[in-house]
Amino acid sequence: MNKALKRMVDIFISGSALLVLLPVFALIAICIKLDSAGPVFFRQGRRTQHGRVFMMLKFRSMIVNAEKMGAGLFNYQDDPRVTKVGRFLRDSSLDELPQLINILLGDMSVVGPRPCVTYELGDFDTLNKKYKKRFEMKAGLTGLAQVKGRNDIQWDEKVVFDNQYINDFQRLGILADLKIIGETFLTVFKKEHIYEEKADYSLCDEEAARKAEEEIIRLAHLPD
């Protein structure tokens, strides 16, 4: 019952928002094309419920092929790969709006654990129970980890919040989602925790990202 209601809410919110925001989508698309060479949308393989891979959509906020340059998946303050328009999109979280399409298609939900990049946690099949639990529900546009700290908290903390959300949903149902949706608006308005923090600021972006990635994969595969 709760999951069926959750899907109905997802369809209503994503469908309504896409209709209302159509002019905004058009304006953002024009700005992106005028600002830098490349497509309007950024498509990337992400994992959702049970580890299934889907193509997640975002408005492109970086130069083309940025994922293969510099800090890779990590986005630190003053990242040179971010375009001028992209900086505004990221600061306002408008770059995430195309995920409303993913929600309408059923790959994502409005609320849930954020979808990780396919290789971000290493081999999915050998994840420990703690990390694999977060994949019991669909990936979300927002989630408990986002309202608790977004990119200002480490992956291991994010997983704790993701798993707490799953437990909360089992107990409270759609009420858990509505609470997070309300808190998300406050988080976006404050424009806090947008960029990731380095564990060691003496390191360059590339080295800091490499060490962070290694640590994430190590923690995700610790014995249960």
C-alpha positions, 0 to 999 in steps of 0.5 A, spaced: 500 500 500 505 504 501 509 503 495 503 504 491 501 510 494 509 513 493 508 511 486 502 515 485 505 521 489 511 520 484 507 521 478 503 526 480 509 531 483 513 529 477 508 530 471 505 536 474 512 539 475 514 538 468 508 541 465 509 547 470 517 548 469 517 547 461 518 554 460 524 554 465 527 548 461 527 551 455 530 557 458 536 553 461 537 549 455 538 556 451 543 558 456 547 552 456 548 552 449 550 559 449 555 558 454 559 552 452 559 547 447 556 540 448 549 537 449 544 540 454 543 534 458 548 530 461 547 522 461 550 518 466 549 510 468 547 510 475 544 505 480 537 504 483 533 499 486 536 492 487 542 495 483 539 496 476 542 501 472 539 506 468 541 513 465 540 519 469 539 525 466 541 532 469 542 539 465 550 539 463 553 544 468 561 542 466 565 541 460 564 535 455 567 529 458 569 532 465 568 526 468 574 523 465 578 529 467 581 532 474 577 530 480 573 525 476 566 524 480 568 529 485 566 536 485 570 541 490 569 548 490 572 552 484 572 546 480 575 549 473 571 544 469 564 547 471 561 552 466 559 559 468 552 557 467 553 550 470 555 554 477 549 557 477 545 551 476 549 547 481 548 553 486 541 553 485 540 545 484 536 547 478 541 542 474 537 536 478 531 538 474 531 533 468 531 527 473 523 529 474 523 525 467 527 519 470 521 519 476 516 519 471 519 513 467 519 509 474 527 509 474 527 514 480 522 516 486 522 523 489 525 521 495 530 515 496 537 514 496 541 518 491 543 514 485 550 512 485 555 512 479 555 505 476 562 504 479 562 509 484 562 503 490 566 498 486 563 491 484 555 491 486 555 484 487 560 484 493 558 490 497 557 488 504 550 488 507 550 495 510 551 498 503 547 494 499 541 495 504 540 502 501 538 499 494 532 496 497 528 502 494 528 506 488 533 512 488 531 519 489 531 526 487 532 527 494 533 523 501 534 524 508 542 524 507 541 530 502 537 534 508 542 532 513 548 534 509 548 533 502 555 533 500 558 535 506 558 528 509 562 522 507 559 516 504 559 512 510 554 517 513 550 518 507 549 510 507 547 510 515 542 516 513 539 512 507 538 506 511 535 510 516 530 512 511 528 505 509 527 503 516 522 510 517 519 509 510 517 502 513 514 504 519 511 511 517 510 510 509 509 516 505 509 521 511 517 519 511 517 522 504 513 528 505 517 530 511 523 530 507 520 533 501 519 539 506 526 539 509 529 539 502 526 546 500 529 549 506 536 546 504 536 548 497 534 555 499 540 555 504 544 553 498 549 549 503 553 543 502 553 543 495 561 542 494 564 536 497 570 537 502 577 534 501 579 530 507 586 533 506 587 540 503 594 539 502 592 535 496 591 537 489 584 535 487 586 529 483 589 526 489 584 528 494 579 525 489 583 518 488 584 517 495 577 519 497 574 514 491 579 508 494 576 509 501 569 509 499 570 502 495 574 500 501 568 501 506 563 498 502 566 492 502 568 491 509 566 484 512 559 484 515 
